[in-house]
């Protein structure tokens, strides 16, 4: 039989269990958080307001509110994002290539995206919400972009959507970094550092030169821009703007300095100075006080073919054109009367106040000789004028004896003494021929026989009779 031993306790024994206050009721719903040492707390237990998901955070007032997961610009043109953490291996969007048919209508939320290089069982898998309407997938949006993707992929249609067919969805991988943690945001300054193939510079913030009114006096040499308090910008233009354009209506300034580009209107005479203009008018001059007189080529004698169409005036040396009538020079007015051909006529004005004319008969290559134009100031005695008629009669008329008389009345007028033949010495008159018209009834001539020669060489021969008185 074993021998009983007595144990002596030298320390204090915890007898708290005998106190009911030290026991916790296991059936109570109030468990101190310090007693939870394992497992995962359901987010719904953490707040009584809002919905716990990837877009929300637990706020201090015990509510789930929308949170900023990450930040990224849609382009890298103007916005610069800096962050302590960044990632570009996420899924940016889903493209519906074909909605298919036969799927079950409804909204399917936060379903893991299958088909990429990240497993659906991974915490890093991207998630999406799908909407099916009329049996076709009509919407697919990313609710959790995930991370770790190396490229886009064709999304496997979730089984939750039902047994349809023909759906084709493509996941698009992001290319612009998302920022996490400490975020820095800046805006680039615009510049022109793009390739020459682009006519525009880089996006960014720009500064505009102010309009002239808002510039300091020393700077008011160039135009600028009108900028209002709403950031609206327009070009400062009009009077006083100092706007210096390179083109006007697409043309350089030199275009408007060329008078050939004037297409309408009439130049106000007030815009012309009181001076002589070396201008050429093609067409009809409505009013002109003077015709330009060319004096630069005194020794030239242009041919008819060189004459311009219309009227021109020039000064020429006498020996250049062969017109010698006083002085050393003369004026010429040339009239070319046809736009085609060479028909030309010239008038010459001399120092002796005479007027000459010459032409080319319409077709000749050279001008004719000069011919004097007669006037009341240059005809008369010693003028050399060779007329075709005198008092309306040809010269032969005055060579007929019938036309000699005091009254120039013809054969019925007597021949006066002043018209008789020449007297040769005292009391001697010679007739080359003396004709007597005996058709009248009474004809009386009285001759002194001493002055009449008879016979051969005489005036009365061939049986003609001489009497002292012939009746």
Secondary structure, DSSP 8 states (H G I E B T S, - for coil): ----------S----GGGSGGG---TT-S---GGG--SS---GGGT-SSS--STTEEEETTTEEEE----B--S-SSSEEEEEEEEE--SEEEEEEEEEEES---EEEEEEE--SSSS-TTSTT--EEEEEEETTEEEEEEEEE--S---S-EEE---GGG-S-EEEEEEEEE--S-EEEEEEEEEE-B-B--S-TT-SS-B-SB----B-GGGS-GGGTTS--EEE-TT--EEE--STTS----S-BTTB-HHHHT-GGG--SS---GGGS-SS-------S--SS-S---EE-S-TT----GGGS-SEEEEEEEEHHHHT--SSSSEEEEEEEE--SSS--EEEEEE-TTS-EEEEE-TTT-SS----EEE--TTT-STTS----S-BTTB-GGGGGSGGG-SSS---TTS---GGGS--B-STT-B--S-------SS---EE--GGG--BSTTSSB-TT----SEE-
